[in-house]
């Protein structure tokens, strides 16, 4: 029997989906990479643009605020207007802000372009994740591609630290901004050729009250954690943000329950399985972001490494993370998410506990490398399984907003981890010996948090509907 000419070849369709996944992962890698590159380049930016010490942090804060606060509206805009369209627009906007940021002539221009990067990232990142969700509906294929996505997300920070060190030392801080332009434009050009358009026709954009409370409610904790790290937990900026955040989010949730077209349908986060996935990736974001920050300080200040050498020191983590996440993605259909998520968090806790052995006369190979390798072996499978579980059974209708929630959790957890761990180190006092005590205490606290999180994830996931197995994503027309 001949196959009709109108029926696509399964192999060709599968190849096109893989190309689409490659484009999405390239977009995600670029965003994650640029975010971490800037941390390395900021001292050079400060000197070149004559930015004051107190204002320098806005190079990071501006990006985090724009990205974290606009994620939910960005995800819903993608659902309503088309995810592929939102992805392309976000990529082009990110490229434009990166180019202008690299050409910045003063601090305000640089800060504005960093905020612009965050705003366009808040549009493209949920669109990219939702396109993965609606494109890969088969559980096995979807688990494998989320393994790759998890590897890209987790390892991108380490790759960014290395790239930032190389570019800052051998070229210019401006190339830390320019580097995003060719990759984002390449992804934007390829996306229409390998990705199908996807939208939810029965979903409307939310009203102004929902959008405003979402932006302010998500932006408040991000700002609060940043202010706490800079000015202390008792500062008016931090206290005001922490008081405003629950009030704003409470109003937002009330509006979602009563609204006819909610910005965040509550069933997206009320599902126990998805809640377990979000908790796992949140703990992973807290661990990777906060611990990388402390390790970069320790390697440069404690062991006297250069920015380039400290970036190279994270390469084993990147390689281990990529391999472990890919393996986790392949195992997920057979094992289910429970052992990969809970076991991954326990393994990550062991890796962080190994890092707590750092010392002033320490050696990278003896005191840092083993912990990094064990950490990567745990975080990789956890991210692969957590990403797939956090978006399990969402369906096409809410894929964009679910992707936004996923990234908002990682963003807020990363801000929390950086602020809390930096505060622990600062509280230990001044001087090299006090800093070492602070590093050890911070790593020990992180290990405990990851271990406790593993228990909570296991308990929540065991009580999830359908047990601990992923199922096929419902058809887009089913809502």
Buried (B, 14 or more C-beta within 10 A) or exposed (E): EEEEEEEEEEEEEEEBBBBBBBBBBBBBBBBBBBBBBBBBBBBBBBEBBEBEEEBBBBBBBBBBBBBBBBBBBBBBBBBBBBBBBBBBBBBBBBBBBBBBBBEBEEBEBBBBBBBBBBBBBBBBBBBBBBBBBBBBBBBEBBBBBBBBBBBBBBBBBBBBBBBBBBBBBEEBBBBBBBBBBEBBBBBBEBBBEBBEEBBBEEBEBBBEEBBBBBBBBBBBBBBBBBBBBBEBBEBEBBBBBBEBBEEBBEBBBEBBEEBEBBBBBEEBBEBBBBBBBBBBBBBBBBBBBBBBBBBBBBBBEBBEBEBBBBBBBBBBBBBBBBBBBBBBBBBBBEBBBBBBBBBBBBBBBBBBBBBBBBEEEBEBEEBBBBBBBBBBBBBBBBBBBBBBBBBBBBBBBBBBBBBBBBBBBBBBBBBBBBBBBBBBBBBBEEEEEBBBBBBBBBBBBBBEBBBEBBEBBBEBBEEBEEEBBBEEBBEBEEE
